[in-house]
Amino acid sequence: MPSIVRLPDRIPHAPRRPVDGDRLVAGTPCQAIDNGYASADQAFQCGIWEGDVGAWRVRYTEHELCHMLAGRIRLTGDDGAVAELAAGDSFVIPAGFQGVWEVLEPARKLYAVYEP
C-alpha cells in the first residue's frame, strides 16, 4: 500500500541555480526546487519552488497547480493577459501557456505538475 508523502513548506538546503541565460528577461534570478514526490511514470510531480526577483520566459507543456506560500509574482502571457499573484493565492497554469514569469518579491510556492 502506498504511503502518504509529506511535503515541506520550505526548502532547507536545495541548491539555488540561475535561470538559463537564453530565457532571461530581467535581473539575475536564481531558483531552487525540492521535488518532494513523483509518480512512477514521472507524469505527476509536486514539491516546493523558491525564486528570486527577476523575469524569464516560460513555455508550459505541463499543467501546473500552484499555491503561493510567500512573495509576489506576475505572469504575462504572450496574448497580453496579466495576472499578479501573492502569498495565499492558488492558480493553475494550463499546458500551452507561454509568456514571462516575473518575481516581484522573493517567492515560494507549492506546486503540482501533470505532464500529459
N, C-alpha and C positions, 0 to 999 in steps of 0.2 A: 504494500500500500504506500503511495507517495506521502511524503511528509510536508507539512506546512513550512514555507520558507519565509523567514522574517527579513524585511529589508530595513537597513539603517536609514535615519533621516539626515545623515551627514556622511561625507567621505573623509575618513580619518587620515589615510596615508596614500591614496592613489596619486600617481604622478600627474602633474599638470603639464599638458602638451600645448604648444602653439597651434593655432588654426593654420591649415595649409595655405601657403602663400598665394596659390592660384585661386583661392576662394575669398581671400581677404579683401574687405571693402574699406575698413577704417580701424585704426588703433592697432594694438598688438595683443589681442586677447589670447588667453590660454584657457584650456578647459580640462576637466577631469571627469572620468566616467567610472562608476562602480556598478558593473552589470551583475546584479545580485541573483538573477535567475535566467535560465534559457531552457526552452523546451528541447527535447532530444533532437528534433529536426532543425533547431535554431530559428524557426519561423516566428516564435514568440519570445520576446526578451523584455526584462524590466529591471529597473535599478534607479540609481541616483546620478544626476549630472550636475556639475557646477561650472560656471563660466564667468570670465572677467569682462569688463567693459570693452566694447568693440563691436564690429559688424562684419558679417561674412555671408556669402551666397550659400543657399541651400537648395537642394533638389531632392524631394522625398519620393522614394519608391515604396516606402512602407507607410502604414497608418500608425500614428503615434498619439496616445493619450498622455497628456501632461498635467501635473498638478504643481503649481509654483509653491515652493516652500519658503523662498526668500528672494528678495530683489525685484527687479522690474525689467521687462523686455519689450521690444517692439518687433512685430512681424509685418513685413511689407511684401505683398505678393507682386509678381510681375504684372498682374492685372490692375495694380494700383491700390488694392484693398489694404487697409492698415488696421492692425489690432495691437493695442497696448495691454499688457497683462502684468499682474503683480502678485506678490505673495497672497495665497488664498484662492487665486483663480485656477479653474480647471478648464481645459480646452483640448480639442482634437485637431491634429494636422493630418488631413487626408493624403493618401498616396497621390502623387501627381502635383502637389504644391511645389511651386518654385518661387524664389524671391530672396529676401535678405532677412537674416536673423540678427537683431541688434540687441546687445545687452546694455541697458541704460544705467543699471546699478548692479553690482556683483549679484549673481543669481544662482539659485539652486532649485532643481525640480525633481520630482518623482516622475518616472516615465514608464510607459508600457508600449512596446512596439510590436506590431504584427506585420510581417513581410509575406504578402500573398504569393 
